[in-house]
Each structure stands twice: as structure tokens, then as C-alpha cells.
Amino acid sequence: MELLKLATEWAKTEVFSTRFFIFFAIGFLIASIGFWQLGKTDLAKAYIIPTLVAGILLLIIGSGLNYTNIQRVNQFQKDFNTDTSSFYKSEIERTESTLKEYTVVFKVIPILIIVAALIILFINTPTWRAISITFIAMLIVILLVDGTAHSRIEAYHNELKLVDIENKK
């Protein structure tokens, strides 16, 4: 039963965490409306579309992850009651593969931030500056939320291994 409680607590914290994508998405959408209504300069007007796109992307990411994790919380009880051993093995495999994916994410996103920063330096048009700055802001949001999610899943994975040690005794 400790395994089910551990998995459920992890999934519930993931549900809470993914809501930050939605929170930031709303912020980007509000910023887009603000630039649309109050933007007087070419640079301010150039932010309307990039912040709108970033807000929509973050809203899609947050909604998708939120829905997936809510479904996962509901499915844990069924899977655990059906076959505890296979539930445990599937969770170990899932956490290991997710940890490997985060390694790729934490290498690719900084490279994308560098590319966007170089675009700011070398292309001096308001549209490309707005796109690059908004893209960097969106990637920073993703890094912040994924950074906390990575540490949570790493801790969850380590706790799963401890549950296995306790089951063997």
C-alpha cells in the first residue's frame, strides 16, 4: 500500500506543478492583449503575435500534462489492485525513461536559448527581436517547471527503489 500512496502523491504533485504552465500561459495571453491595446511603438506591436503564440503553446502543454496526470492518478489505483508487481515494474521503467528524456531537454533548451539570443544580436528588426525574446521567456518557463518536475521524478524514482528493497526483505 505504501507503493500506491507514493505513486499517488507523486502524481498529485505533478498535477499541481503542470498548472503552472497554465498560469504562465494566462500571463502571456494577458501580455499579448496588453501589447495589442497599449502598444504604441513598432517593437511593442511586434510582441502581440509572439506572446499570443507562446501563451497558446503553454496552455496546450499545461492542459495536456494536467489531463494526463489526472488520468494517471485515477489509473494508479486500478493498476495497483490488478497486479502490484507489474505496476511497480512499469513505474520503475517509466521513471527511468522520463529521467533520460529530461537529460535531452536540459541540453536542447539552453542551445535554443543561445540561438534566440544570437538572433537578437544579429537581426535588428522589431519582429525578430520580439519573437526571440518571447521564445526565450517561454523556454525559461519550461525550464523552471521541468526543473522542478525532474527533481520530483528523480526523488520518486529513488523512493521506488527503496520500496523494492523493503519488499525483498
Buried (B, 14 or more C-beta within 10 A) or exposed (E): EEBBEBBBEBBBBBBEBBBBBBEBBBBBBEBBBBBBEEBEEEBBBBBBBBBBBBBBBBBEBBBEBBEEBBEBBEEBEEBBEEEBEEBBEEBBEBBEEBBEEBEEBEEEBEEBBEEBBEBBEEEEEBBBBBBBBBBBBBBEBBBEBBEBBBEBBBEBBEBBEEBEEEEEE
